[in-house]
């Protein structure tokens, strides 16, 4: 057989969970995959931007990235999840010696979910603030709380300062007597100042050594976020129900996103954005190619293994190649739409300063914070602000629900004794994450959370590299293609295998090296708490991969090489449905018999 039974190895047998459920609608997997790109924090923080390269260059670059990176990796993860019908821990019975990767992913996902809840808290806070008769960050509402700002913060979009030619010289040390030297003016955004005002700390986002503080408004929003998730876990945490929630969420977000793109298109400067998007600048091609792995990072959500676990809810014969292509195209459309919104907001701020060369506008978390001041210029600003922040809030909530469902499902798949306590396990995770996330509602947690974003990006890239090694090298190309064709009745082309084997790893390694340098810089300016989080939830768990391998090999027999090869062999690697399992055993058995007869024939000829 191509796999070993747990009875042959002496390991604990894998027992499928009959209550884990499947997608109610086969299309729900596509909607869930598209919703993984609701990592609006990546776009809002301007880590990715189609505006920098132009859409005419970005489209072929993205399609190239889909062909050599995103879709093939989606197919690999879908194969592991769908074939095994298990989450990101138990699926590694494909090669048990690497099962430690599943536990690394578990701890990393818990940390990510704790700090990523920040991107649901902030829109919820602004949504509630939009219920005031006057928006607090509008120029009229700004006056009611902006009495403690400094002289520097007084230069904002409600008090735009434009240089004129008759101004006196500011500095004549580096200019001739008939020249005027102007000082650069940084205009703050009222909606950002409002967020800083809630912490009574206008040093927020400046990476200075500032005193720790928390906002009671954001703490209440954090508790409300986890209360909503707790209710969903208690009442609606079945896979079928979650699929329905995700489906209608995608409809709602796409509809509101298109509506706001149309609305933002009437803002000053929008014509410049659309002209720039369709401008071909060939010097930016290399920059676009370098960002392919970063776009791939956002395609799989904030943590590793979510996509794999979602695929495990598919029916066994689902064509994941077609679905992966549709997911990648859907993510592309969402990414373009959110990026256009970001750039329309950014350009509007530049237009407010009348294009003054010596004046600029401070951009902070453009979609989450800065766009509030854009909405303040709309008629019926309160209504549009509520809808806009509800879109951001619920998209982040949906992503959190999917990630939590992935964590709980993978935990129950691996630890059989916990299956009867699913509700207690789910609520226990919610309680722990709620307490942990409170730190990220502080000024330190908000300012320095980008360090964890880079750390988790590095973790995802490293695990994807190991996944290619495990499936396409250790398990083997031919066995993978055989299993994949049996599962979907479609063949995974050999040229795609070679791209994943030889081309994709090169770009991933270069991206990982760059990510490590950025991570080193980020941790040089963060607090001790973030260093400890990175060590306890990201660095230390990686020791579990060789540790688990040594543990398995110590329980085996023979030489070190024999033990290693035996622990690499699949364990209980077969479809869980009885009929499909029988067909698979017949297929594998006939292949092995054919190979054996071929070997005997060769010996007779010799």
N, C-alpha and C positions, 0 to 999 in steps of 0.2 A: 504493500500500500504506500501511497505518497504521504500519508500521515500516520502518526502513531496514536493509538488509543491511550487514554489516561490510565487504563488498567495495565498497559505495557510499561509505562514510565513510572508508575507509582505516585503520580501527582493527583491532586484533587480533580475529579471529573467536572467538566463544564455542564451545567444544567441550565437549559434555556428557560427564560421567564415567560410563561404563557400570558401574563397580564401586562406586558410592556406595551402592547398595542401597535397599531400601524396607522399610517396616514389615512384619514377618512376618504379623501380625494387624492388620486395619484398626482394631481397638479400641486398639492400642498407642499410637496418637497421642493418644487421650483420656487414657490412663493417664499418658503423658509430660507432657501439659498439666496434669493434676491435680498431678503431682509438683513442678511449678514453684512451687507454694505452700508447699513445704517450706522456705521462707525462715523457719525458726523463730526466727532471730535478730530479725526484725522484731517478732514477737509477744512473744518472751522479753524484749526490751528495752522492752516496753510502748509502742512507737510506735503500735500499733493496738490497740484494745480494744473489744469489743462490750459489756463490762461498764460502760463509761462511759455508754452510751446506752440500754441495755436491748435485749433481743433482739426485742421486739415492734416497736420503732422501727427497729432495725438491719435487720431482714429487708426491709421495703419500701424502705428507703434503699439496701440492697445490690442489690435487684432493679432499682431505678431506675438505679443505677450500671452494672449489667450492660447495660441497654437502651441507655444513651446513651454509655457509655464502654468498658467491658471487652469485650463481645462484638463491637461494631463494629470496634474496634481489632484484636481477634483475627482477624476476617474479613479486614481489610486486609492484615495480615501473612501470613495463610494464603494469600490470593490471590497475593501476590508470590512466596512460596515454592513453592506447589503449581503455579502456572501456568508458572514458569520452571524448576522442578526444580533449583534452585541455592540456595546459602547467602546470608547477609546481605550479601556483597560483590557477587557477580555478579548478584544479583537487581536491582540498581540499573541494569541496562541498560534497565530501563523508562524511565529518564531519565538518561542517562550523565553529564550535567553534575553530578549530585548523588552520583556514585559515591564521593566522598570520605567520605560518611556511613558507608559500609561499613568504611573503614579506621579511622575514629574508633571505631566499634563494636569492631573487632578489638583495638585497643590497650586500650580500656576494659575489655573482657571479660577480657583477660589480667591486668590489675591486680585486677579484682574476684575472679577465681578464686584469685589468690595470697593475698589477705587473707581470703576467705570460707572457705578451708581451716581457719581457726581454729575454725569451728563443727563441724568433724569431729574436730579434735584434742582439744578439751576433753571431749566425751562419751567419747572413747576412753580418755582419761586416767582419768576417773571410773569407767569400766567396769572397767579393770584394778585400780583402787584398791578396787573392790567385792569383789575376790577375796580380800582379807584376811579372816581369821577374824572380826574385828570391824571394822565400818565406821569409817574414820578420823574421820568427821564425826559419829558417834554420840556420845552423852555419855560412854560408857565409853571409846571410842577417842580422844575429844577430849583426855583427860588425858595421853595418851602423847606428844603433840607440842606442846601449848599452854603450854609453860613460859616462852616468851619474849614472850608477849603483854602489852600494857600494861594499865594499870588500866581504860582505856576499853573495850578488847576483852574484859575480864572480864565485862562486862555482855552476856550472850548468852543464847541459848535454853536452854543448859544451866545457866544461873545467872540466872534471871529475877529482876529487881528490881522490886517493886511498891511504890508509895507507900502510906503509911497515914496516918490522920488524926492520929496522935500524934507524927508526926515534927516535929522542931524546924524553925523558919523558916530558909529558905536565904537569902532576900534580902528585907529589909524596907524598902528604899528606895522601893518603888512600891506598898506595901500598908499598910493601917492596922494598928494594934497587935494587933487581934483577928483578923486574917486570916493565912493561911499561904500563902506563895508556893512552888511546887514547880518544880524544875528538870526539863526534858524529858530523858528517858532514851532513848537510841537503842540497842536491843538488836541485836547482831550475830548473824549466822547461822553456825553452826559449819562448814557445807559451803562457805561463802564464805571464812571465815577459813582453812580448809584450803588453798584455792586460793592465797590470798595468802601463806600459810606456805611453799608450794613455791617462791615467788620471794624468800622472806625479806624481804618488803616489804609491810607492812600499810597502806601508802599507796595501794595499787593501787585503781583506779577513782575516785580522789579528785581528779584533775585538778590536783594540785599539782606543783611542780617537783621531782620525785623522781629519784633516781639510776637509771640504766639497769641492768637486771638480766634474766637469763634463767633459766628452769627447765629443768634437764636432762631431767626427766621429760616435759615438753611438747615438747622438741626431739626426743626419741625417738618420741613419738607422731606428730609432724609427718613424720618420716622414714618411719614405718610407713604413714601415710596415703598418701603419694606412692608408696611401694613397692607397695601394693595397687593403686593406680591404674595404675602402670607395668605390672604383671602383666596387668591387664585390657586395657590398650592393646596389649600384646604378643600376648595369646592370644585375647581375646574382643571386639575392637573393631569388630565388624561391626554394622551397623544392626539386623539381625534379632535378634542376640543381646542387644544393649542394650535393645531393645524388650521382650524376655522378662524381663530383669533388672528393668526398671522396673515391668512389670506385677505381678510377684510382690512387689516392694518396696511398692507401693501396698496390696496385700492385707495384707501384714504390718504396715505402719504403721497402717492403719485398724483392724485387729484389736487390736493392742496399745493403741492410743489409746482405743478403747472399753473395753477391760479396765481401764485405769488410771483412766478417768473413773468407772467403777463403784466401783473401790477408793477413790479420793479422795472419793467421795460419802459415805463413812462417817466422814470426818474431822469433828472439831468445826467448826461454822460453815458446813458445806456447805449447810444449809437456807437460810441468809441469801443465799448466792450464787444459788441457783435462784430464790428469791423476787425478788431484785434484777434478775435477768435478765428476768423477766416483768413488771416494773414499768414502766408507761408514764409517762415524764417528758418532756412536750412541749418543755420548755426546751432539751432536748438535741438536738432535730431539726436545728437549724442546724449544730451541731458534727458530727453524723453526715454531713450533706451535704458539709461541707468536707473530710471524710476520704475521699470517694469516689475522688479521684485517687490517694491513698495506698494504698487497697485495690487499685486498678488496678495500681499499681507492683508489688505482691507477686504479682499474677496472672501476670506475664510473667517471673518469675524474677529473679535478681540482676543480669543483664546484658541489654543490648538485642540482639535478633536471634536469641535461642535459639528462640523460638516460631516465627519465620519459617523457620529452618532445619529445625526438626522437621516443619513442614508440607510442606517440599520432599520428604520421604520418602513422602508420600501418593501413592496412585494418582491419575491426573489427574482422574477423575470423582468424587472424594470430595466429599460434601456437607459443606462446612466450616461452614456456618451451624448445622446440627444438632450437629455435633461441638463447636463453640465454646460453644454453650449448655450442653451436657452437661459440658464442662470447667469452665465458670464455676460451675455448680451443685455439681460435685464439690469444687472449691476452696472454695466457701462452707461445705460440711459440714466439711472438714478445718480451716478457719480457726476455725469455731465450736468444734469439739472441742478444739483446742489452746488456744484462749482460755479455755474453761471450765477446763481443767487449770491454767492459769496463775492464774486467779482463785480456784480451790479452794485452791491452795498459799498464795496471798497472804492469804486469809481465815483459814486455819489458823494462820498466824503471828500474826495479830491476836488470835485466840482464846487463844493461849498466854499473852499478857500480861493476860488477864482483862478486856480492854476498858478498861484504865487510860488515862485521857485524857492523862496525862503520859508515857506509855510508847509507843514505836513500834518497829517492826522494820525494819531496813535491808534493802531489796529490791535485789538485784543479779542481772541475767540470770536471771530467776526460773526458767525451765525448765532452763537449763543448770547453774546453780550452786545457787540457793536450794532447788530441789526435792529436792536430796540429803538435806537435813535432814528433809524431810517423809517421805521413804522410810524414814529411820532409825526412824520410829515404827511401821512395819509389822512384823507377824510375818514371819519369814524375810526380813529386810530385805535381806540380801546378794543373794538371788535376784531380788527385784523391782527392786533397784537395777541389777543387770546387765542385765535385760530393758529397763528404762526407758532407760538410757543407750545400749544397743544400738539402740533405736528412733531416738533422736536422731542417733546416729553414722551409721547406714546411710541414713537419709533425707537427711542432708547429703551423704554420699558419692554417692548417686544423683544429686543435683542437680549436684554437681561433674562427674560423668561425662557427664551430658547437656551441660553447658556446654563441657567440653573437646571432646566430639564435635562440637558446633556450631562451635567455633573451628577445629578441624582440617579438617572438611568444607568450611567456607567458604573456608579458605586453599587447599585443593586444587582447589576449583571455579574459583578465580580464577587461580591460578598453575599452569598445565598442566604445566610441567617438574618440579614436585614430586610429581606423582601416582605416579610409579614409586618414590618414596622415602617412601611414606606412613608406614611403620614408623619410619624415622629421624626424620621430622618429628614424629610423635606422641611418641616418647621424648625428642626434643629439647625439646619444650614441657614435658613432665613434669619433666625435669631443671632447666630454667630456673625453673619455678614452684616446685619444691621448694626451691631455693636462696633464692628471693625470699621464700617464705612463712616462712622461719626468723625473719626480723625480726618478723613478726607473732606469733611465739610469745614475744616479750619483754613485759615489763610496759608499755613504751611502746606497742608494737603493739596490745596488748589494750585498753588504756585509751582510746587515741585513734582506734581504727578506725571509730568512729561518724562521724567527719568524712568518710571515704571513702564510707560508706553514703549520706550526704546528697548528696555530690557525684555519685554514680552515679544517684541518684534524679533529680537535676536533668538529667543527661545523657539519661536515658531519656525524660523529659518533653519535652525540647527536640527529640529525634529524632522522637518521635511527632507533634509539631506539624509538623515538616518532612514527615513521611510523609503527613499529611493534605493538605498543600499540593501535594506531588508527584503523588499519585494522583488526588485529587478536583478539583484546579484545573488543574495543568499537563497531566497526561495527559488529564483531563477526565472528568466524570461519565458521559456517554453511552458513551464507549469502555470505561470501567471496568465499567459495568453490562453492556455487550455481552460483554466478555471473561468476566465472572463467570458470566453465564447460559450461555455456551458451555461453560465449564469444569464447572459443577455441574448444569446443567439447572434451576437455581433462580435467581430474580431477586432481586437485592439492592435492597430497596425504596428509592424516591426519598426518602421521609421520613427514613429512616436516613441517607442521604447528607447531607441538609440539617442533621440533628442534628450529624453529624460536621463539617460545614463551618462551622456558625455557633455551636452551643451548646457542644459539647465543648471547642473551643479557648479559650473564655472561662475556664472552670474550670481548664484546664491552665495558662493564662498566670498566673492568680492563684496557683495552687499553685507554679509555677516561681518567682514573685517571693518567696513565702514561703520556699521552699527555699533561694533564694540568700541571704536574710537569715540563716537558720539555719546555712548553710554558712560564712558570714562569721564568725559567732560561734564555730563549732566550730574554725575555723582560727586564731582569735585565741588559743586556749589549747592548740593542738597543737604538735608539735615541727617543726623544719626539715625532717625527712625526709618528713613527711606533706604539707607544703607543696610540696616538690619532686615528690612522687608525683602530686599533683593537677595540677601544672603540666605535667609531662612526659607523663603518660598521659591527661589529661582536657582541660586548657586548650589546650596546643600542638597536639594533633591536630585541634582544631576549625579551625585555620588551614588544614588540608589541604582543607577543603571549598571555600572560594573559590580556594585554590591549584590544585586539580585542575580546577576550572571554567575558570580562566584558561588553564591548560595546554591543555585541549581546544579552547577558542576560538581560541587562537593557532595551532592546526594546521588550523583551518577557513579558509574564504574568504568574502569579502563584507564588508558593514558589520557593526558590532558587533551590531545587532539581528538581522541574518540569521544571524550565527554563533551567537548565543545560542539562537535558535529551532531551528537545526539540531542543536545539541548537546543540546537538550531532547527531541528526537524519539527514540522507542524504537529500540534497536539490537539486532537479532536477537531481537526479542521475540515468541516463538512457542513452542508446545509442542514438546518435544524428540522425542516419539514421531512417527514419520513419518506415520502415518495421521491422527493428531490435527492435525499440522501442515498437512497437505493440506486437511483440512476447514476449518481456521481460515483459510487463505489464500483458499479459496473464499468463506467467509463475509465476510471483509473486502473481497475484490474485488467481490462482489455489492453490498455496501453502498456502496462508492465509485462503482460504475457507476450505481446508482440515484440517488445524489446528483448525479452529473454530468449525467444525463438530466434531472433536475429543474431544474438550473440552466439547461440549454439550452432547456427548455420555457418557463421564465420569461422568457428573453430573447426567444423568439419571440412571446410574448404582448405584451411591451412593444413 
